Amino acid sequence: MKLSNTKTRTMIGLLAIAAALLLVIAGCAPTNDNSAQESAAPGAPESQESAPIQETDKTPIATPSTAGALHVEGTQLTGEHGEAVQLRGVSTHGLSWFPQYVNPEFFSELRTDWNANVVRLAMYTAESGGYCTDGDKTSLKQLVTNGVNAATDADLYAIIDWHILSDSNPLQHIDEAKVFFSEMSATFSENNNVIYEICNEPNGSTNWADIKAYASEIIPVIRTNSPDAVIVVGTPTWSQDVDKAAADPLTGEIGENVMYALHFYAATHQQDLRNKLSLAVEGGLPVFVTEFGICDASGNGRIDYESADQWVALMDSLNVSYICWNLSNKNEASALFKPDCNKTSGFTEDDLSAEGVWLQGVLSGGAPQSAQGAIAGANATTGATDSQQGTTLSADSPAQSVEASEGAISFTANVVNSWEADGNRFYQYSGTLTNNGSSVNGWQLTLSLGAPFTLTDSWNGRFSVAGSDLQIANVEYNAQLGSGASASDIGFIICT
């Protein structure tokens, strides 16, 4: 599908500029009222009154009709005239599970009511309903096509996301990926608004060499039909290891017009990962945050507004583009709509989850006020202490570092955050498991914390409590570990 008439789009762009000038002349400025979020108790999203989604005081943004086809210059995403561009928007959940949100009416609302300028179309590859497992390939490709067309009509950029997860290594389905991206890039070769994300979250034992090998075969397939399209490449450890990409980026023609993905979930990923982002960009790597949430890495659990606001402040300071997960009414913290909301368009604030309200405010009014002054903290040197997270560990807190082993499997977890709520003290641990022996397909171990506790949340493992012990076992996507391989970000939150 080609874009609409160029003259019409140019007129839209001129009208948008004129409107922005009128706001300046009238003395209007974007508002950043975040008082509801700042007053909320830690871990308890504030209830919201029903109100229309705000449609005023929006920061002007780049769109396909104004910025045209995008390209990469240095670390920066730029428009067709060389101007710096920042994309900010939303991602669908798995298209096979929540296809209803891919519709023209809602995509138009994302542009006009939410002030988004990009939507990410997440097509799972290996889970139930996945493109490479038992999913209907024809239906999934049609959903992607419908999504790009709806985004085009709404003046949004669209990201076609090959959403690997439990398949962990993109090389596993490289043949299917070649066919898919060949078809998609041919279909949208005339579009100026399509970006290709070729491997969502490589994980497990997948290393950067594997990803480079995959990218080196997929990128030429896309370039055959869409030679100038921007392409986003995932990084190891669920797209967190941008430092490894920065140390050894794609080069030559393969590396042109390429960006590298970083994903975060604010309650889990804090100063250490913000440091990675800062250092990577400052070192010359073009980074695109193609997925983030303001809860923990499971996509559920506690919302951390303070960390989320620090992330927004840092990304805005670096002019890094970012996309929030996810468009669904799934009963989890990262879903943007409440579970009992069955609408597919025409949303009001009362229909939104806590994350949805937060995101709509960020997109419409810029970074929340609570993020002011956070840029300096977000740019702190590597090796941030817990005090840099705004928390103070008590003298009788659990051990800052805990270890366990079972045969050749070893596990170490460290406290990365702590806070008080309702008279209780919470501690968030993040750990790495390493296989020091021969390859395994499944693991379990027992972690002794030395005192009674309550497990309030966990991710990337199966957890159970026995007295003062925490028992941890693999989940499907990190069960298989080769010799010397590691699984990171196995995390949990306890209350004492």
VENCOR-V909668 format. One record per run of one state. SS is the DSSP state (h for helix, s for strand, l for the rest). FROM is the first residue (numbers start at 1). TO is the last residue. If there is no record, write none. Layout:
BEGIN
<<SS,FROM,TO> <SS,FROM,TO>>
END
This chain:
BEGIN
<<l,1,5> <h,6,25> <l,26,34> <h,35,39> <l,40,51> <s,52,52> <l,53,63> <h,64,67> <l,68,70> <s,71,73> <l,74,75> <s,76,78> <l,79,83> <s,84,84> <l,85,87> <s,88,92> <l,93,98> <h,99,101> <l,102,103> <h,104,112> <l,113,117> <s,118,124> <l,125,136> <h,137,153> <l,154,156> <s,157,163> <l,164,169> <h,170,187> <l,188,193> <s,194,197> <l,198,207> <h,208,225> <l,226,230> <s,231,233> <l,234,235> <h,236,239> <l,240,241> <h,242,247> <l,248,251> <h,252,255> <l,256,257> <s,258,265> <l,266,270> <h,271,282> <l,283,286> <s,287,293> <l,294,304> <h,305,318> <l,319,321> <s,322,327> <l,328,336> <s,337,337> <l,338,347> <s,348,348> <h,349,351> <s,352,352> <l,353,353> <h,354,365> <l,366,368> <h,369,371> <l,372,373> <h,374,378> <l,379,385> <h,386,389> <l,390,400> <s,401,406> <l,407,408> <s,409,421> <l,422,423> <s,424,435> <l,436,439> <s,440,441> <l,442,443> <s,444,448> <l,449,453> <s,454,459> <l,460,461> <s,462,466> <l,467,468> <s,469,473> <l,474,475> <h,476,478> <l,479,479> <s,480,481> <l,482,485> <s,486,495> <l,496,496>>
END
